Amino acid sequence: MTFTSRKAFAVGALLAVGVAASGCASHKFVRENVAVVDERVSAVDNRVTGVESTANQALERANAAHKLAEGKFLYEVVLSDDSVKFPTNATDLSPEAEQRLAELAQRLKAENRNVYLEIQGHTDASGSDATNARVGEERAEAVRRFLSTQGIALNRMSTISYGASNPVAPNDTREGRAQNRRVAIVVLY
């Protein structure tokens, strides 16, 4: 072999070793980086699994609450007939309303059940939304306070104002507006 051939062979061998060495380094680099990415993907998978588990648990609790609530409505008492009408913007209970509420309290005590009362205040459409919301709440609270004086526990009652949002009659007549000024007591078991 001549010097030039040996030189070419040596250069070729060095290039082959260099390519082989660089190939090994590339594979090692790729494996290390793939391992890091795999760890990150596993961590994200674990978080997603945790979120799915939490969501499934929340859904199960909501479904259980729904099943408990089904069929729990007992009856509703509405204070709006002629003997118990609320005048416009008024929140005080009439003597007739107090009498009906006292009868309801006696009935609840006689039934001796653990019931929950949702007391809903309603108004007619005259007045602003803010005023109607306030008046509806004050009417419901007046009923709640009276029932409390009759021995119904406060923790078994809640109030909500619907203002003018749930009319039972048209608001374009005097009679319709009078029917809409009411308190509804929903008795739940």
Rosetta blueprint (number, residue, H / E / L):
1 M L
2 T L
3 F H
4 T H
5 S H
6 R H
7 K H
8 A H
9 F H
10 A H
11 V H
12 G H
13 A H
14 L H
15 L H
16 A H
17 V H
18 G H
19 V H
20 A H
21 A H
22 S H
23 G H
24 C H
25 A H
26 S H
27 H H
28 K H
29 F H
30 V H
31 R H
32 E H
33 N H
34 V H
35 A H
36 V H
37 V H
38 D H
39 E H
40 R H
41 V H
42 S H
43 A H
44 V H
45 D H
46 N H
47 R H
48 V H
49 T H
50 G H
51 V H
52 E H
53 S H
54 T H
55 A H
56 N H
57 Q H
58 A H
59 L H
60 E H
61 R H
62 A H
63 N H
64 A H
65 A H
66 H H
67 K H
68 L H
69 A H
70 E L
71 G L
72 K L
73 F E
74 L E
75 Y E
76 E E
77 V E
78 V E
79 L E
80 S L
81 D L
82 D H
83 S H
84 V H
85 K L
86 F L
87 P L
88 T L
89 N L
90 A L
91 T L
92 D L
93 L L
94 S L
95 P H
96 E H
97 A H
98 E H
99 Q H
100 R H
101 L H
102 A H
103 E H
104 L H
105 A H
106 Q H
107 R H
108 L H
109 K H
110 A H
111 E H
112 N L
113 R L
114 N L
115 V L
116 Y E
117 L E
118 E E
119 I E
120 Q E
121 G E
122 H E
123 T L
124 D L
125 A L
126 S L
127 G L
128 S L
129 D H
130 A H
131 T H
132 N H
133 A H
134 R H
135 V H
136 G H
137 E H
138 E H
139 R H
140 A H
141 E H
142 A H
143 V H
144 R H
145 R H
146 F H
147 L H
148 S H
149 T H
150 Q L
151 G L
152 I L
153 A L
154 L H
155 N H
156 R H
157 M E
158 S E
159 T E
160 I E
161 S E
162 Y E
163 G E
164 A L
165 S L
166 N L
167 P L
168 V L
169 A L
170 P L
171 N L
172 D L
173 T L
174 R H
175 E H
176 G H
177 R H
178 A H
179 Q H
180 N H
181 R L
182 R L
183 V E
184 A E
185 I E
186 V E
187 V E
188 L E
189 Y L
